[in-house]
């Protein structure tokens, strides 16, 4: 009897995976199933079957599996079983949803680490650019599915595929462009999904996926360690485990602090629970440079409010300079020693960030003095100019009406959005270091210098080549998408250009045309957000043809320039 029970239980988890497919159909094809069957009964028995199978999986691991090394999984499954049983009393749909998340997690774990003895994970570890692209695509896919759930909308309807895909991409790529009003269209469940996508996209898929791999006891390759350092904007000397721990710790501390400060203002305008929710949502959205807000008209109502107009930009700045710069600053300020100082990378990032904030502030203050900021007091103009200077480069919040910006401000905003944030940050764009290298090259040529140097350090020719290639690729991609948008959209050139650069820079600002784009236009903007988040160079490295290097050197020749 025990032998037959063991053989039966061996196939339980496989049956649970098949049930996951049916659960997916029950969640998304309610009208079709309800046409032929009593949907409430189908939903109840599906939830019950999920709970029974989960119970059998737990028994299989406890009776016949290796308990050692799987204690966490067993505890996790028991918690899911208890939670699912409690939810059965409330609503069966929630049971199916939560257990489907559990099944999806273990299916991915099986495909990555157990299928064909982990060859999939080893292949992905050996191809970091492909891994990064697939990771973002996978999160966007699941986010799209979750946002399409009737449960995710306030009207309990299925959100159209293109709109759900656009919103999921915008959240995962921490952009902030929206085709539907976040606060009006999406329910609390939908908004929480958006918030989770923002957090995942802000921290970086590579960081999170590697953290999971480490928690599951998997070894990571040296190549993946180097890529992780590049994702975080650090050097090859950074300890990967320390980097992961510091990244999560820094994120938690900054977002918690921002939530605490914002609560003082939101608690004056909303009930306590709503104020707590808005404080956390805006703190996470700001630090991740996403620009999403469940408040209608974004933060226009807080244009003259010092708490909001200073806290949000500070969160954006901290999220936009990169995790290694934050860690470097923490060490420099609180653990300063006599040997090491700030790295050259940190100095360039901080200098460029400060310069762009000041230049943007002056430009908006002058150009919008009698335009979008007409009638503002001097203090309100200063706060609004500072806010827009910071948020324009990558965040997407706004305290002024972007649709009535002057032509000069539109041009300045496009330039700031194209530059974007810094490497290893939660923002997009070509990055401040790329812009700095190009600017330093011009300065060096004017001074007649052959080498490129800054802060008493020589910059390698490889860095300059990467900066030039990244800028040209980015400009080419934006140009091509703008050309396509102009052929299918009826909007003016400045609004289309603004929208495209905002998407590529993962900024999220709009001059009001996003909800009125055609489905084809929404797909093109979605592609731009995706490319802008993973980076054009990542795509090139992923699809480039790798050839063996030869030792052939050709004769040099000079061509005329300019």
C-alpha positions as CSV (number, residue, x, y, z in Angstrom):
1,X,0.0,0.0,0.0
2,X,2.8,2.4,0.9
3,X,4.6,1.6,-2.3
4,X,1.5,2.4,-4.4
5,X,1.0,5.6,-2.4
6,X,4.6,6.6,-3.1
7,X,4.2,6.0,-6.8
8,X,1.0,8.1,-6.9
9,X,2.5,11.0,-5.0
10,X,5.5,11.1,-7.3
11,X,3.1,12.3,-10.1
12,X,1.2,14.8,-7.9
13,X,3.4,17.8,-8.6
14,X,3.2,17.1,-12.3
15,X,-0.6,17.0,-12.0
16,X,-0.4,20.3,-10.1
17,X,1.4,21.9,-13.0
18,X,-1.4,20.8,-15.4
19,X,-3.9,22.2,-13.0
20,X,-2.1,25.5,-13.1
21,X,-2.9,25.7,-16.8
22,X,-6.6,25.1,-16.1
23,X,-6.5,27.6,-13.3
24,X,-5.1,30.2,-15.7
25,X,-8.1,29.5,-18.1
26,X,-10.5,29.8,-15.2
27,X,-9.1,33.2,-14.3
28,X,-9.1,34.7,-17.8
29,X,-11.8,32.9,-19.7
30,X,-14.8,33.3,-17.4
31,X,-17.2,34.3,-20.1
32,X,-16.4,31.3,-22.3
33,X,-16.5,28.8,-19.5
34,X,-19.6,30.4,-18.0
35,X,-21.4,30.0,-21.3
36,X,-21.2,26.2,-21.1
37,X,-20.9,25.5,-17.4
38,X,-21.9,26.8,-14.0
39,X,-18.9,29.1,-13.5
40,X,-19.3,29.4,-9.7
41,X,-19.1,25.6,-9.3
42,X,-16.1,25.4,-11.7
43,X,-14.3,28.1,-9.7
44,X,-15.1,26.4,-6.4
45,X,-13.9,22.9,-7.5
46,X,-10.8,24.4,-9.2
47,X,-9.8,26.1,-6.0
48,X,-10.5,23.0,-3.9
49,X,-8.5,20.8,-6.3
50,X,-5.5,23.3,-6.0
51,X,-5.7,23.0,-2.2
52,X,-5.9,19.2,-2.2
53,X,-3.0,18.9,-4.6
54,X,-0.9,21.3,-2.6
55,X,-1.6,19.2,0.5
56,X,-0.5,16.0,-1.3
57,X,2.7,17.7,-2.5
58,X,3.5,18.6,1.1
59,X,2.8,15.0,2.2
60,X,5.0,13.7,-0.6
61,X,7.9,15.9,0.5
62,X,7.5,15.0,4.2
63,X,7.0,11.3,3.7
64,X,9.1,10.3,0.8
65,X,11.2,13.4,-0.1
66,X,14.5,14.7,1.2
67,X,13.4,17.1,4.0
68,X,16.9,18.3,4.4
69,X,17.5,21.4,2.2
70,X,13.8,21.8,1.5
71,X,12.5,23.1,4.8
72,X,11.9,26.5,3.4
73,X,9.9,25.2,0.5
74,X,7.8,23.0,2.9
75,X,7.2,25.9,5.2
76,X,6.3,28.2,2.3
77,X,3.8,25.6,0.9
78,X,2.2,25.1,4.4
79,X,1.7,28.9,4.6
80,X,0.2,28.9,1.1
81,X,-2.1,26.1,2.1
82,X,-3.3,27.9,5.3
83,X,-3.8,31.1,3.4
84,X,-5.7,29.4,0.6
85,X,-7.9,27.6,3.1
86,X,-8.8,30.9,4.8
87,X,-9.4,32.6,1.4
88,X,-11.9,29.8,0.5
89,X,-14.2,31.3,3.0
90,X,-13.9,34.8,1.4
91,X,-13.6,34.2,-2.3
92,X,-12.5,31.2,-4.3
93,X,-11.0,33.3,-7.1
94,X,-8.3,34.6,-4.7
95,X,-7.4,31.0,-3.8
96,X,-6.8,30.1,-7.5
97,X,-4.8,33.3,-8.0
98,X,-2.4,32.8,-5.1
99,X,-1.8,29.1,-5.7
100,X,-1.2,29.9,-9.4
101,X,1.6,32.2,-8.3
102,X,3.0,29.4,-6.3
103,X,2.8,27.0,-9.2
104,X,4.4,29.5,-11.6
105,X,7.3,30.0,-9.2
106,X,8.0,26.3,-9.0
107,X,7.6,25.8,-12.7
108,X,10.2,28.4,-13.4
109,X,12.5,26.9,-10.7
110,X,12.1,23.5,-12.4
111,X,12.8,24.9,-15.9
112,X,15.8,26.9,-14.7
113,X,17.6,24.6,-12.3
114,X,16.2,21.0,-12.7
115,X,15.3,20.6,-16.4
116,X,18.1,18.9,-18.2
117,X,20.3,19.2,-15.1
118,X,20.2,23.0,-15.1
119,X,21.4,23.5,-18.6
120,X,18.9,26.4,-19.1
121,X,20.3,28.3,-16.2
122,X,23.9,27.7,-17.2
123,X,23.1,28.9,-20.8
124,X,21.4,32.0,-19.4
125,X,24.3,32.6,-17.0
126,X,26.7,32.5,-19.9
127,X,24.6,34.9,-22.0
128,X,24.0,37.9,-19.6
129,X,22.5,40.3,-22.3
130,X,20.0,37.6,-23.3
131,X,19.2,36.9,-19.7
132,X,18.5,40.5,-19.0
133,X,16.2,40.8,-22.0
134,X,14.3,37.7,-21.2
135,X,14.0,38.6,-17.5
136,X,12.3,41.9,-18.3
137,X,10.2,40.3,-21.0
138,X,9.1,37.6,-18.6
139,X,8.1,40.0,-15.8
140,X,6.3,42.2,-18.4
141,X,4.4,39.1,-19.6
142,X,3.2,38.1,-16.2
143,X,2.4,41.7,-15.3
144,X,0.3,41.9,-18.4
145,X,-1.7,38.8,-17.4
146,X,-2.3,40.0,-13.9
147,X,-3.4,43.5,-15.1
148,X,-5.8,41.9,-17.5
149,X,-7.6,40.1,-14.7
150,X,-11.1,41.6,-14.0
151,X,-10.0,41.8,-10.4
152,X,-7.4,44.4,-11.4
153,X,-9.9,46.9,-12.7
154,X,-12.4,49.0,-10.8
155,X,-15.2,48.0,-13.2
156,X,-14.3,44.2,-12.8
157,X,-13.7,43.9,-16.5
158,X,-10.8,42.5,-18.5
159,X,-8.4,45.3,-19.5
160,X,-7.6,45.2,-23.2
161,X,-4.4,43.4,-24.1
162,X,-2.6,46.4,-25.6
163,X,-3.5,48.6,-22.6
164,X,-2.4,45.9,-20.1
165,X,0.8,45.3,-22.0
166,X,1.6,49.0,-22.2
167,X,0.9,49.5,-18.5
168,X,3.0,46.5,-17.5
169,X,5.9,47.6,-19.7
170,X,5.7,51.1,-18.4
171,X,5.7,49.9,-14.7
172,X,8.4,47.2,-15.2
173,X,10.6,49.6,-17.2
174,X,9.9,52.3,-14.5
175,X,8.6,54.8,-17.1
176,X,5.3,56.1,-16.0
177,X,3.5,56.6,-19.3
178,X,-0.2,55.6,-18.9
179,X,-3.0,55.0,-21.4
180,X,-5.6,54.7,-18.7
181,X,-5.8,56.6,-15.4
182,X,-4.1,54.5,-12.8
183,X,-6.3,55.6,-9.9
184,X,-9.6,55.4,-11.8
185,X,-9.1,52.4,-14.0
186,X,-7.2,50.0,-11.7
187,X,-8.5,48.6,-8.4
188,X,-6.4,48.4,-5.3
189,X,-5.2,44.9,-6.5
190,X,-4.2,46.3,-9.9
191,X,-2.4,49.2,-8.3
192,X,-0.5,46.9,-6.0
193,X,0.5,44.8,-9.1
194,X,1.8,48.0,-10.7
195,X,3.7,48.9,-7.5
196,X,5.3,45.4,-7.4
197,X,6.3,45.7,-11.1
198,X,7.8,49.1,-10.4
199,X,9.8,47.7,-7.5
200,X,11.1,44.8,-9.5
201,X,12.0,46.9,-12.5
202,X,13.6,49.5,-10.2
203,X,15.8,47.1,-8.4
204,X,16.7,45.4,-11.6
205,X,15.7,41.9,-12.8
206,X,19.3,40.7,-12.8
207,X,19.7,41.7,-9.1
208,X,16.5,40.0,-8.0
209,X,16.9,36.9,-10.1
210,X,20.5,36.5,-8.8
211,X,19.3,37.0,-5.3
212,X,16.7,34.2,-5.8
213,X,19.4,32.0,-7.2
214,X,21.6,32.6,-4.2
215,X,18.7,32.0,-1.8
216,X,18.0,28.7,-3.6
217,X,21.6,27.6,-3.0
218,X,22.7,27.9,-6.7
219,X,26.2,28.9,-7.6
220,X,26.6,31.8,-10.0
221,X,29.3,32.0,-12.6
222,X,32.1,34.5,-12.7
223,X,30.7,36.0,-15.9
224,X,27.3,36.6,-14.3
225,X,29.1,38.2,-11.3
226,X,30.8,40.7,-13.7
227,X,27.5,41.4,-15.4
228,X,25.8,42.0,-12.0
229,X,28.5,44.6,-11.2
230,X,27.9,46.3,-14.6
231,X,24.1,46.3,-13.9
232,X,24.7,48.0,-10.6
233,X,27.2,50.4,-12.2
234,X,30.1,49.3,-10.2
235,X,33.6,48.1,-10.8
236,X,34.9,44.5,-11.0
237,X,36.2,44.7,-7.5
238,X,32.8,44.9,-5.9
239,X,31.8,41.9,-3.8
240,X,28.7,40.5,-5.4
241,X,27.1,39.3,-2.1
242,X,27.8,42.6,-0.4
243,X,26.4,44.4,-3.5
244,X,23.2,42.5,-3.3
245,X,22.8,43.0,0.4
246,X,23.6,46.7,0.2
247,X,21.3,47.3,-2.8
248,X,18.2,45.8,-1.0
249,X,19.2,47.6,2.3
250,X,19.6,51.0,0.7
251,X,16.4,50.6,-1.2
252,X,14.4,49.7,1.9
253,X,15.9,52.5,4.0
254,X,15.4,55.3,1.4
255,X,11.9,54.2,0.5
256,X,10.8,53.9,4.2
257,X,12.3,57.3,5.0
258,X,10.5,58.9,2.0
259,X,7.2,57.3,2.9
260,X,7.5,58.6,6.5
261,X,8.1,62.2,5.3
262,X,5.4,62.1,2.6
263,X,2.9,60.8,5.2
264,X,3.0,64.1,7.1
265,X,1.5,65.8,4.0
266,X,-0.8,63.1,2.7
267,X,-2.3,62.6,6.2
268,X,-3.6,66.2,6.1
269,X,-5.4,65.5,2.8
270,X,-6.6,61.9,3.1
271,X,-7.8,59.4,5.7
272,X,-5.0,57.6,7.6
273,X,-5.0,54.3,5.7
274,X,-5.3,56.1,2.3
275,X,-2.4,58.4,3.4
276,X,-0.2,55.5,4.3
277,X,-0.9,53.8,0.9
278,X,-0.2,57.0,-1.1
279,X,3.0,57.7,0.9
280,X,4.4,54.2,0.2
281,X,3.2,54.2,-3.4
282,X,4.8,57.6,-4.2
283,X,8.0,56.8,-2.3
284,X,8.5,53.6,-4.2
285,X,7.5,55.2,-7.5
286,X,9.8,58.2,-7.0
287,X,12.9,56.2,-5.8
288,X,12.4,53.8,-8.8
289,X,12.0,56.8,-11.1
290,X,8.7,55.5,-12.3
291,X,6.4,58.5,-12.2
292,X,3.2,56.5,-11.5
293,X,0.7,58.1,-9.3
294,X,-2.8,57.0,-8.2
295,X,-3.8,60.6,-7.8
296,X,-5.6,62.2,-10.7
297,X,-3.5,64.9,-12.5
298,X,-0.4,63.4,-10.9
299,X,1.1,65.9,-8.4
300,X,-0.1,69.2,-10.0
301,X,-2.1,70.0,-6.9
302,X,1.1,70.0,-4.9
303,X,3.1,72.5,-7.0
304,X,3.6,74.9,-4.1
305,X,3.9,72.3,-1.4
306,X,7.4,72.2,0.0
307,X,7.2,68.7,1.5
308,X,6.1,67.0,-1.7
309,X,8.1,69.3,-4.1
310,X,11.3,68.6,-2.2
311,X,10.9,65.0,-1.0
312,X,9.9,63.5,-4.4
313,X,12.9,65.1,-6.2
314,X,15.3,63.9,-3.5
315,X,14.0,60.4,-3.9
316,X,14.3,60.7,-7.6
317,X,17.9,61.9,-7.3
318,X,18.9,59.1,-4.9
319,X,17.4,56.5,-7.2
320,X,18.9,58.1,-10.3
321,X,22.5,58.3,-9.3
322,X,22.9,54.5,-9.0
323,X,23.3,52.1,-6.2
324,X,27.1,51.9,-6.2
325,X,27.3,55.7,-5.9
326,X,24.9,55.6,-2.9
327,X,27.1,52.9,-1.3
328,X,30.2,54.9,-2.2
329,X,28.8,58.0,-0.6
330,X,27.7,56.1,2.5
331,X,31.2,54.8,2.9
332,X,32.8,58.2,2.2
333,X,30.6,60.1,4.6
334,X,30.2,57.7,7.5
335,X,33.2,55.4,7.2
336,X,35.8,57.7,5.7
337,X,39.3,56.5,5.8
338,X,42.6,58.1,4.7
339,X,43.3,55.7,1.9
340,X,40.2,55.7,-0.4
341,X,38.1,58.6,-1.7
342,X,35.1,58.7,-3.9
343,X,35.6,56.8,-7.1
344,X,36.0,58.6,-10.4
345,X,32.7,57.1,-11.5
346,X,30.9,58.6,-8.4
347,X,32.6,62.0,-9.0
348,X,31.5,62.1,-12.6
349,X,27.9,61.0,-11.8
350,X,27.5,63.6,-9.0
351,X,29.1,66.4,-11.0
352,X,26.9,65.7,-14.0
353,X,23.8,65.3,-12.0
354,X,24.3,68.6,-10.2
355,X,25.1,70.5,-13.4
356,X,22.0,69.1,-15.2
357,X,19.8,70.0,-12.3
358,X,21.0,73.5,-12.1
359,X,20.9,74.1,-15.9
360,X,17.4,72.5,-16.1
361,X,16.2,74.6,-13.1
362,X,17.4,77.9,-14.8
363,X,15.9,76.9,-18.1
364,X,12.4,76.1,-16.8
365,X,12.4,79.1,-14.4
366,X,13.1,81.5,-17.3
367,X,11.2,79.8,-20.1
368,X,8.0,79.0,-18.1
369,X,7.9,82.2,-16.1
370,X,5.0,83.5,-18.1
371,X,3.8,80.2,-19.6
372,X,2.8,77.2,-17.5
373,X,3.8,79.0,-14.3
374,X,1.9,82.2,-15.0
375,X,0.4,83.5,-11.8
376,X,2.7,81.4,-9.5
377,X,4.4,83.1,-6.6
378,X,8.2,83.3,-6.7
379,X,8.5,80.5,-4.1
380,X,6.1,78.3,-6.1
381,X,8.0,79.0,-9.3
382,X,11.3,78.0,-7.6
383,X,9.8,74.8,-6.3
384,X,8.1,73.9,-9.6
385,X,11.3,74.7,-11.6
386,X,13.4,72.5,-9.3
387,X,10.8,69.7,-9.4
388,X,10.6,69.7,-13.2
389,X,14.4,69.9,-13.6
390,X,14.8,66.7,-11.6
391,X,11.8,64.7,-12.7
392,X,12.2,65.5,-16.4
393,X,15.4,63.5,-16.7
394,X,13.9,60.2,-15.8
395,X,11.0,60.2,-13.3
396,X,7.8,61.4,-14.9
397,X,6.0,63.2,-12.1
398,X,4.8,66.7,-12.9
399,X,3.5,69.6,-10.9
400,X,2.8,71.8,-14.0
401,X,0.6,71.1,-17.0
402,X,3.0,69.5,-19.5
403,X,0.6,70.1,-22.4
404,X,1.1,73.9,-22.3
405,X,4.9,74.0,-22.1
406,X,6.6,76.6,-24.2
407,X,8.5,75.4,-27.3
408,X,11.8,76.2,-25.6
409,X,10.9,74.1,-22.6
410,X,9.9,71.2,-24.8
411,X,13.3,71.2,-26.4
412,X,15.1,71.4,-23.0
413,X,12.9,68.6,-21.7
414,X,13.7,66.4,-24.7
415,X,17.4,66.9,-24.2
416,X,17.2,66.1,-20.4
417,X,15.1,63.0,-21.0
418,X,17.5,61.7,-23.7
419,X,20.4,62.1,-21.2
420,X,18.5,60.4,-18.4
421,X,19.9,59.0,-15.2
422,X,23.2,57.3,-14.2
423,X,24.5,53.8,-14.8
424,X,23.2,51.2,-12.3
425,X,20.3,53.4,-11.3
426,X,16.6,53.0,-11.6
427,X,16.4,55.4,-14.5
428,X,16.9,55.2,-18.3
429,X,18.4,57.4,-21.1
430,X,21.9,57.3,-22.5
431,X,23.1,58.0,-18.9
432,X,25.0,61.0,-17.3
433,X,28.4,59.3,-17.7
434,X,27.9,58.9,-21.5
435,X,26.9,62.6,-21.8
436,X,29.9,63.6,-19.6
437,X,32.4,61.6,-21.8
438,X,31.0,63.3,-24.9
439,X,31.2,66.7,-23.3
440,X,34.8,66.0,-22.0
441,X,35.8,65.0,-25.5
442,X,34.7,68.4,-26.9
443,X,36.5,70.2,-24.1
444,X,39.7,68.2,-24.7
445,X,39.6,69.0,-28.4
446,X,39.1,72.7,-27.7
447,X,42.1,72.6,-25.3
448,X,44.2,70.7,-27.9
449,X,44.6,67.6,-25.7
450,X,45.0,64.2,-27.3
451,X,44.0,62.2,-24.2
452,X,40.7,62.3,-22.3
453,X,41.2,62.8,-18.6
454,X,39.1,63.9,-15.6
455,X,39.8,64.2,-11.9
456,X,43.4,63.4,-12.6
457,X,42.5,60.1,-14.2
458,X,42.8,59.1,-17.9
459,X,39.7,57.7,-19.5
460,X,40.3,54.7,-21.8
461,X,39.5,54.8,-25.5
462,X,37.1,51.8,-24.9
463,X,34.8,54.0,-22.7
464,X,34.7,56.7,-25.4
465,X,33.8,54.2,-28.1
466,X,31.0,52.8,-26.0
467,X,29.7,56.3,-25.2
468,X,29.7,57.2,-28.9
469,X,28.1,53.9,-30.0
470,X,25.4,54.2,-27.3
471,X,24.5,57.7,-28.3
472,X,24.4,57.0,-32.0
473,X,22.4,53.8,-31.5
474,X,19.9,55.6,-29.2
475,X,19.5,58.5,-31.5
476,X,19.0,56.1,-34.5
477,X,16.3,54.0,-32.6
478,X,14.4,57.1,-31.5
479,X,14.6,58.6,-35.0
480,X,13.2,55.4,-36.6
481,X,10.3,55.1,-34.1
482,X,9.4,58.8,-34.4
483,X,9.4,58.3,-38.2
484,X,6.9,55.4,-37.8
485,X,4.8,57.3,-35.3
486,X,4.5,60.3,-37.6
487,X,3.2,58.1,-40.4
488,X,0.4,56.5,-38.3
489,X,-0.5,59.2,-35.7
490,X,-2.2,62.5,-36.3
491,X,-0.4,64.4,-33.6
492,X,2.2,67.2,-34.1
493,X,5.9,66.6,-34.4
494,X,6.9,68.1,-31.1
495,X,4.3,66.0,-29.2
496,X,5.4,62.8,-30.9
497,X,9.1,63.5,-30.4
498,X,8.4,64.3,-26.7
499,X,6.4,61.1,-26.3
500,X,9.1,58.9,-28.0
501,X,12.0,60.4,-26.1
502,X,10.1,60.1,-22.8
503,X,9.5,56.4,-23.5
504,X,13.1,55.8,-24.5
505,X,14.4,57.6,-21.4
506,X,11.9,55.7,-19.3
507,X,10.7,59.1,-18.0
508,X,6.9,59.0,-18.3
509,X,6.1,62.6,-19.0
510,X,3.6,63.3,-21.7
511,X,2.1,66.2,-23.5
512,X,-1.3,64.5,-23.3
513,X,-1.3,62.3,-26.3
514,X,-0.6,58.9,-24.7
515,X,-4.3,57.8,-24.1
516,X,-5.2,58.8,-27.7
517,X,-2.5,56.8,-29.4
518,X,-3.6,54.1,-31.8
519,X,-2.9,50.5,-30.9
520,X,0.0,50.5,-33.3
521,X,1.3,53.6,-31.7
522,X,1.0,52.1,-28.2
523,X,3.0,49.1,-29.3
524,X,5.8,51.2,-30.8
525,X,6.0,53.2,-27.5
526,X,6.0,49.9,-25.6
527,X,9.0,48.7,-27.7
528,X,10.8,52.0,-27.0
529,X,10.2,51.7,-23.2
530,X,11.6,48.2,-23.3
531,X,14.7,49.1,-25.3
532,X,15.2,52.2,-23.2
533,X,15.2,50.1,-20.0
534,X,17.5,47.3,-21.0
535,X,19.7,49.6,-23.1
536,X,20.5,49.6,-26.8
537,X,24.0,48.1,-26.3
538,X,22.5,45.2,-24.4
539,X,20.4,44.4,-27.5
540,X,23.4,44.7,-29.7
541,X,25.5,42.4,-27.5
542,X,22.7,39.9,-27.3
543,X,22.2,39.6,-31.1
544,X,25.8,40.3,-32.3
545,X,27.6,37.6,-34.2
546,X,30.5,36.4,-32.1
547,X,33.6,35.7,-34.2
548,X,37.1,34.7,-33.2
549,X,39.5,37.5,-33.1
550,X,42.4,37.5,-35.5
551,X,45.8,39.0,-35.1
552,X,45.7,40.8,-38.5
553,X,46.4,44.6,-38.2
554,X,45.7,46.9,-41.1
555,X,47.6,50.0,-42.1
556,X,46.3,53.2,-40.5
557,X,45.0,56.1,-42.6
558,X,43.5,59.4,-41.6
559,X,40.3,60.7,-43.1
560,X,39.0,64.3,-43.1
561,X,36.6,65.2,-40.3
562,X,34.4,68.3,-40.3
